[in-house]
Amino acid sequence: MIELQSEPTNQTVAAKAGENSASGSDENLDDAGYDPSRRRTQGYVIHCDAHHAVISAEVDARVEYMENYWAVGQLVSIWVGENRVIGQTARVISPENGWVEGDRNQVSVHVELIGEVVPTENGTRFTTGISGFPQMGCIAHRIRSSDLAAVFRNNSDTAIRIGHVTQDPSIDAKIDFEKLLSRHFAVVGSTGVGKSTSVTLMLRKIVEARPDIRVLMLDPHNEFGSAFPRNGYVLNASRLVLPFWLFTLEEIAEVIFRGQDGIDIEKEILRDMVVAAKIVHMDDAQGGQASLVRSTNTAKQRINADTPVPYRMLDLLKLIEDRIGKLDGKAEKPHLKALKDRIETIVNDARFQFMFDPTKCGGDRINNVISEIFRIPQGDRPICIMEMSGLPSEVVSSVVSVLCRLAFDLALSSDGAIQTLVVAEEAHRYIPADVKAGFWPTRMAIGRIAKEGRKYGAYLGIITQRPSELDQTILSQCNTFFAMRLSNTKDQDIIAGAFNSGAQSTIAFLPSISNRECIAFGEAVYSPMRMTFETVGAEDLPGAHIRENQNAVRAGREINLGAIISRMRGTNIPASLAHGDDPYGHDLQALNAASMSQAAAKGGGSGAAPGTTAGNAARMSDPAKIDALEALANKSIEQRYIDAAKDPNGPPGTPEPLRNNRENGNSLIRRLRG
């Protein structure tokens, strides 16, 4: 055997370059003077059916460019006349089950056929159909860059770039955001592979391209707030206002009974009492005006336990007490007492003040509530991040149900004018595969968006690390998938079932792809592609504020235990307790001054700092401030209603206009209420 020349002369290289054909044939090349420069290596089709082809080729370990030429996962071209059939390498084997080190070896390359590239007057065009299948002996080689660009080219007017094709970083990975929204999408992948970062990137691009779209992000880990510092609006347990009367009977029952069984009688009583309380509030709002009797009676007939009209919890409790008083030893009495105790317990729990505190939730504030959550008007912050971790765990499912239901109802009632994308992080929590698990109204609310939402402008984005634990009916409504690394075989099977185009072996790469990399397929992409997302700056990553806190503690910052305890208790009050920090809307300066006066009267003034007056109550000691806030938190619901009624600036009883006078939502609210 003649050995390879280690240093071929320039003349030899030029001669050999001239011998090679345009297709890069390696035929008739002697070992002597073997050209080590890179050329296209070709193989020949030796088997073909409707889905697969087998290519016979040579590999020479002495030539660097041939060493990994026929790698698994690469796209290859097979010449059929003027067209090139495109396939993906699924398997590479040695037909003789042997290997000669340092010499040429024969390999069989098994390829899955995915489409063809056709030359046109305007350049090349890729189609998933194949007009002519390869015959025996057709030449095959790794796909050229121009053909690869044609395979993934997305010339849609609504296409946006989100990364690059993994096989060739010079080729943009684009998605059609209109199809992404209108057909719903899912991002799946194991923990730590970059799901949240990828979703952040896509949402940022979407709101830039569609300024009219609104995004409601359900954030169970409080990590997305820092990811949208310029166009995101954060709602957490201390800022959220979601009045209890916006909840349907099932939703409010989930809050009150906390998923307990055997309370059907109490739930039926609650249904009657809620309707009665709504009628009482309506009568009070009308003030007994005779001219409105007919319209009031008509409105009363339309009221049920699910109608989103306000009522007072104080009226509800009083109605229950009155009914208890009318019963003497009857079987219903224990159930009424149990219901009253449950309601009083939950209403006076400081963690639930976002939905029960009358200073925030009293009166008909539906305009302001919807305006804040659904960004009407949007301003420059169209993304609302609903941080869920600060809410009591027993109320999270009901809150998600209310928000998703409102998103659909707003789209429906506005005839598509209010378009909202609901993004559910950790979606398997709300819509689990087991129909007996989870909260049924939440499943129904999200399912309605998935099945009917695109007709009216309510869209759904699902993020999950366990697609096998997700409701498959809802997942099947998602028509675009971004599948990141998945190690669980059940999860891989779910994605394989959704993958209905392209090379099926693509899914086999899911356990081994890198972070920020995914297999994208579905309506929003031109053809299935293995792609890598763009890099997101460290300051815009989800959870950046958590990492900042951790780094600050490492650098020596002291931990503020008072603020942490306040959040644990559900008050969410900063340790500084400056004026305006009170979650119930009270004047803390006056409150602190009163507390100091009481402390001075008890302690003879020795406990107060010299020169302290009511005007500088901010100097009051932290323990006194905490005591004052606990006094507020422990105040009964009856007393809060009394205080709110005395406040001349208290909640109005009639709807308020939206902040933007050009957008009055009264007609929309009437449609929501039927």
Disulfide bonds with the S-S distance in Angstrom:
none
